[in-house]
Amino acid sequence: MTAQTRPDSDASSTATLCIEATDVTGTHSVRVSEVEPNVPAGVLAAAIAARMSLPDNVPWALRDDATSVFLDDQRAVGDQIRPEARVTVTPRTHLG
């Protein structure tokens, strides 16, 4: 499942995002500010996981807490979540 484009998204926007992120166990929590909206969600997931000192040999994904939708790793984070969003960092798993 992937996120849909926000109705009010503007690809030319230069405003940065501030995101509250928690790992899937609730053990780690960080506030990430000044996130460029054009950063791919997969890159942001890896950076947040590293900041939380989570294992670097795991592929990480972001899930929007408001919608429970997993962000598309290849798409810009600003097209998928709102400013001040809360996300969960979770291992990316493939079942099958």
N, C-alpha and C positions, 0 to 999 in steps of 0.2 A: 504494500500500500504506500502511495506517495502523496505528498501534499499538493493541493491545488494552488494556483496563483491567487494571491490576495487580490480582492477586487480593487483596492486602492493602491496597489503597488505601482511604483514609478521607477523604471530602470535607470533613469537619469538622476535620481535622487542622490545627493551627496551626504545626507545626514547619516551619522553612525548609529548603531544599535547598542543597546545595553541588554544583556541577557543573564538571567539567573539560571544556573545549571546545577543539577544534582545527579549523582551516579545512580544506577538502577537499584542499589542496595540502600540508598539514603545515607550512606556513610560520609560521603564527600559532597560539599556544596561550594560553589564559587560564583562570584558575580563578575561577568566579563563585560567591560565597557569599551567603547570606541571600536566596535566591530564594524568593519566596512560591509555594507549590504551586498556588495558584489562577490564576496568570498563564497566559494562553493561550500555547501553544508558539510561535505565529507572532510574538507580541510579544517573547518572549524571544529568538527567532532574530534579529530585527532589532536588538535591544539588544546582543546579543553581537557581531554583525557590525559594528556601529558602534564598539564597544569595540576591535575588531581593526583598525579603520580600513579595512574592506572597502568597496567601492563602495556608495553608498546608492541607486543607481538599479537595483539588482538585488533581486528577491524572494528572500529567504533561507529555508531550511528546516533543521530539525534531524533528524539521524539518530542513533538510539541505537546506540553501538558494540557493545554486548553482544548485540543482537538483529538489527542491520542494518535495523531497521524505521524508516521515516520517521514522525516525530511528526505528529499531526493538528494543523494550525495553530490550529484553533478550540477545541480541548479544552485543559483545564488540564494544565500540564506535570506536576504532581504525580500525576495519574491515569495517566501514561504511562511514567514512568521512576522508578527507585529513587533514594534519596539517594546521593550520591557517584557519580552516573552519569558516564560519559564519552560525549560527543556530538560529532558532526562537523557543522560549519556548511557547508552546501552550497547552491549556487544551485538554486532550484526551477525545474525544466524541464518542459515539456509536449511530449510527442512525438506530435503529430497533432491 
